[in-house]
């Protein structure tokens, strides 16, 4: 890992017995001298859109500078 602090790891997979895939996530501590910093201001992107039949989530990558 390139920076100290909490990192999040995701894995996507589709078990043979299921029609839909699954996503698992876990927080992993990265060693080092971590100094929390505020995230940059949001750039006006929508967070999510949810309807009874579908959901769409828009996300952006947060970067750390150390």
CNS distance restraints for C-alpha pairs under 8 A (distance, minus, plus):
assign (resid   1 and name CA) (resid  30 and name CA) 6.69 0.50 0.50
assign (resid   3 and name CA) (resid  30 and name CA) 7.03 0.50 0.50
assign (resid   3 and name CA) (resid  32 and name CA) 7.67 0.50 0.50
assign (resid   3 and name CA) (resid  64 and name CA) 7.33 0.50 0.50
assign (resid   3 and name CA) (resid  66 and name CA) 7.02 0.50 0.50
assign (resid   4 and name CA) (resid  29 and name CA) 7.60 0.50 0.50
assign (resid   4 and name CA) (resid  30 and name CA) 4.83 0.50 0.50
assign (resid   4 and name CA) (resid  31 and name CA) 5.25 0.50 0.50
assign (resid   4 and name CA) (resid  32 and name CA) 4.75 0.50 0.50
assign (resid   4 and name CA) (resid  33 and name CA) 6.23 0.50 0.50
assign (resid   4 and name CA) (resid  34 and name CA) 5.16 0.50 0.50
assign (resid   5 and name CA) (resid  29 and name CA) 5.72 0.50 0.50
assign (resid   5 and name CA) (resid  30 and name CA) 5.12 0.50 0.50
assign (resid   5 and name CA) (resid  31 and name CA) 6.65 0.50 0.50
assign (resid   5 and name CA) (resid  32 and name CA) 7.15 0.50 0.50
assign (resid   5 and name CA) (resid  33 and name CA) 7.81 0.50 0.50
assign (resid   5 and name CA) (resid  34 and name CA) 5.16 0.50 0.50
assign (resid   5 and name CA) (resid  35 and name CA) 7.86 0.50 0.50
assign (resid   6 and name CA) (resid  27 and name CA) 6.31 0.50 0.50
assign (resid   6 and name CA) (resid  28 and name CA) 5.74 0.50 0.50
assign (resid   6 and name CA) (resid  29 and name CA) 4.60 0.50 0.50
assign (resid   6 and name CA) (resid  30 and name CA) 6.01 0.50 0.50
assign (resid   7 and name CA) (resid  27 and name CA) 5.67 0.50 0.50
assign (resid   7 and name CA) (resid  28 and name CA) 5.19 0.50 0.50
assign (resid   7 and name CA) (resid  29 and name CA) 6.16 0.50 0.50
assign (resid   7 and name CA) (resid  30 and name CA) 6.77 0.50 0.50
assign (resid   8 and name CA) (resid  25 and name CA) 6.80 0.50 0.50
assign (resid   8 and name CA) (resid  26 and name CA) 5.75 0.50 0.50
assign (resid   8 and name CA) (resid  27 and name CA) 4.52 0.50 0.50
assign (resid   8 and name CA) (resid  28 and name CA) 6.02 0.50 0.50
assign (resid   9 and name CA) (resid  25 and name CA) 5.51 0.50 0.50
assign (resid   9 and name CA) (resid  26 and name CA) 5.48 0.50 0.50
assign (resid   9 and name CA) (resid  27 and name CA) 6.40 0.50 0.50
assign (resid   9 and name CA) (resid  28 and name CA) 7.14 0.50 0.50
assign (resid  10 and name CA) (resid  23 and name CA) 6.74 0.50 0.50
assign (resid  10 and name CA) (resid  24 and name CA) 5.64 0.50 0.50
assign (resid  10 and name CA) (resid  25 and name CA) 4.37 0.50 0.50
assign (resid  10 and name CA) (resid  26 and name CA) 6.76 0.50 0.50
assign (resid  11 and name CA) (resid  23 and name CA) 5.60 0.50 0.50
assign (resid  11 and name CA) (resid  24 and name CA) 5.40 0.50 0.50
assign (resid  11 and name CA) (resid  25 and name CA) 6.52 0.50 0.50
assign (resid  12 and name CA) (resid  21 and name CA) 6.99 0.50 0.50
assign (resid  12 and name CA) (resid  22 and name CA) 5.76 0.50 0.50
assign (resid  12 and name CA) (resid  23 and name CA) 4.45 0.50 0.50
assign (resid  12 and name CA) (resid  24 and name CA) 6.65 0.50 0.50
assign (resid  13 and name CA) (resid  21 and name CA) 5.54 0.50 0.50
assign (resid  13 and name CA) (resid  22 and name CA) 5.48 0.50 0.50
assign (resid  13 and name CA) (resid  23 and name CA) 6.51 0.50 0.50
assign (resid  14 and name CA) (resid  18 and name CA) 6.84 0.50 0.50
assign (resid  14 and name CA) (resid  19 and name CA) 7.67 0.50 0.50
assign (resid  14 and name CA) (resid  20 and name CA) 6.50 0.50 0.50
assign (resid  14 and name CA) (resid  21 and name CA) 4.08 0.50 0.50
assign (resid  14 and name CA) (resid  22 and name CA) 5.98 0.50 0.50
assign (resid  15 and name CA) (resid  21 and name CA) 6.89 0.50 0.50
assign (resid  15 and name CA) (resid  22 and name CA) 7.94 0.50 0.50
assign (resid  39 and name CA) (resid  62 and name CA) 7.37 0.50 0.50
assign (resid  45 and name CA) (resid  58 and name CA) 7.35 0.50 0.50
assign (resid  46 and name CA) (resid  58 and name CA) 6.33 0.50 0.50
assign (resid  47 and name CA) (resid  57 and name CA) 6.20 0.50 0.50
assign (resid  47 and name CA) (resid  58 and name CA) 5.44 0.50 0.50
assign (resid  47 and name CA) (resid  59 and name CA) 6.74 0.50 0.50
assign (resid  48 and name CA) (resid  55 and name CA) 7.46 0.50 0.50
assign (resid  48 and name CA) (resid  56 and name CA) 5.76 0.50 0.50
assign (resid  48 and name CA) (resid  57 and name CA) 4.31 0.50 0.50
assign (resid  48 and name CA) (resid  58 and name CA) 5.78 0.50 0.50
assign (resid  49 and name CA) (resid  55 and name CA) 5.83 0.50 0.50
assign (resid  49 and name CA) (resid  56 and name CA) 5.27 0.50 0.50
assign (resid  49 and name CA) (resid  57 and name CA) 6.39 0.50 0.50
assign (resid  50 and name CA) (resid  54 and name CA) 6.20 0.50 0.50
assign (resid  50 and name CA) (resid  55 and name CA) 4.33 0.50 0.50
assign (resid  50 and name CA) (resid  56 and name CA) 6.34 0.50 0.50
assign (resid  51 and name CA) (resid  55 and name CA) 6.03 0.50 0.50
